[in-house]
Amino acid sequence: MQRFFPYLVGLVIVLAVASSCVFVVRERDAALVFALGEVRETVTEPGLHFKLPPPFENIVTLDRRLQTIESRDPERIQTAEKKNLLIDSYVKWRIIDPRLYYVTFGINRRAAEERLSAQIRDALNAAVNVRTVKQVVSSERGDIMREVLANVDRRAKPLGVEVVDVRLIRIDFAPEISESVYRRMEAERKEEANRLRATGAADSERIRAQADRERQEILSKAYADAQEIKGQGDAQAADIYARAYGRNPDFYSFYKSLESYQSAFSGSDDTLVLSPKSDFFKFWSDASGKTRYNTP
């Protein structure tokens, strides 16, 4: 056993040296190969790679995945109206040049986040200072995010960093101006509501007047048509009566007398004070209409 012990020690030493000459790069990482303190090579291809054993060559691994910076406290930024806003934001970034990144920050990711946070504050100030509260809160919010992204990404590229996205999470009014802003917004909404009500009332009156005019026109036309039809009917009726009277005057006289009786005695309490010899009762005495009374 003692005879093989030196060989076993030698094998362990060989394995240790061989393992120190091999390193693995994962898909999410980038490896910097240092030779005597200087960066000799940047390896981004995943897989198994070889190097010289320490202290000739050493490896530093950097995470190339997408990173997030969220503001711990809202940034207090002033608008063009000298109103203070509290803005929460977050940033998505990643390493695109491991050599530049390491030269600037080393392996200290906190230093990179603080540097990017300072650049974001500067870009936010530059974008918000020239806009009003209304523009920042609603109408130009997307423009602000695009401006901040372009500004920060341009300044981060020389640091080996790419800024992928910048978002404004929340925009609040500072406590000292919240009440005045809310009052102004309430007044603006009331003014807009009153304007819409006035416009609606005017439209309502116009539509109602137009409808009344059209109604009167329709009624007038209908009345004129009805009078014309009625006149035509009366003319036809008169013609029929005239022709009927011409054919049999006695029957016509009898028929008209019956209509008169019906009209005169339509009610239960109707009373007429007439002489029985009157022509009104001539058909009561004789169907031919000849009275039986002699005139004195």
NORNORJO-V996034 format. One line per field, one symbol per residue. ss: DSSP state (H for helix, E for strand, C for the rest). burial: + if it has 16 or more other C-alpha atoms within 10 Angstrom, else -. A space follows every 50 residues. Layout:
# NORNORJO-V996034
ss: ???
burial: ???
This chain:
# NORNORJO-V996034
ss: CHHHHHHHHHHHHHHHHHHHCEEEECCCEEEEEEECCEEEEEECCCEEEE CCCCCCEEEEEEECCCEEEECCCCEEEECCCCCEEEEEEEEEEEECCHHH HHHHHCCCHHHHHHHHHHHHHHHHHHHHCCCCHHHHHHHCHHHHHHHHHH HHHHHHHHHCEEEEEEEEEEEEECHHHHHHHHHHHHHHHHHHHHHHHHHH HHHHHHHHHHHHHHHHHHHHHHHHHHHHHHHHHHHHHHHHHHHHHHHCHH HHHHHHHHHHHHHHCCCCCCCCCCCCCCHHHHHHHCCCCCCCCCCC
burial: -------------------++---+---+++++++---+--+++------ +-----+++-++++---+-----++++++---++++++++++++++++++ ++--+------++--++-+++-+++++++-+++-+++---+--++-++++ +++--++-+++++++++---+-++-------------------------- -------------------------------------------------- -+-+--+-----------------------+++-----+-+-----
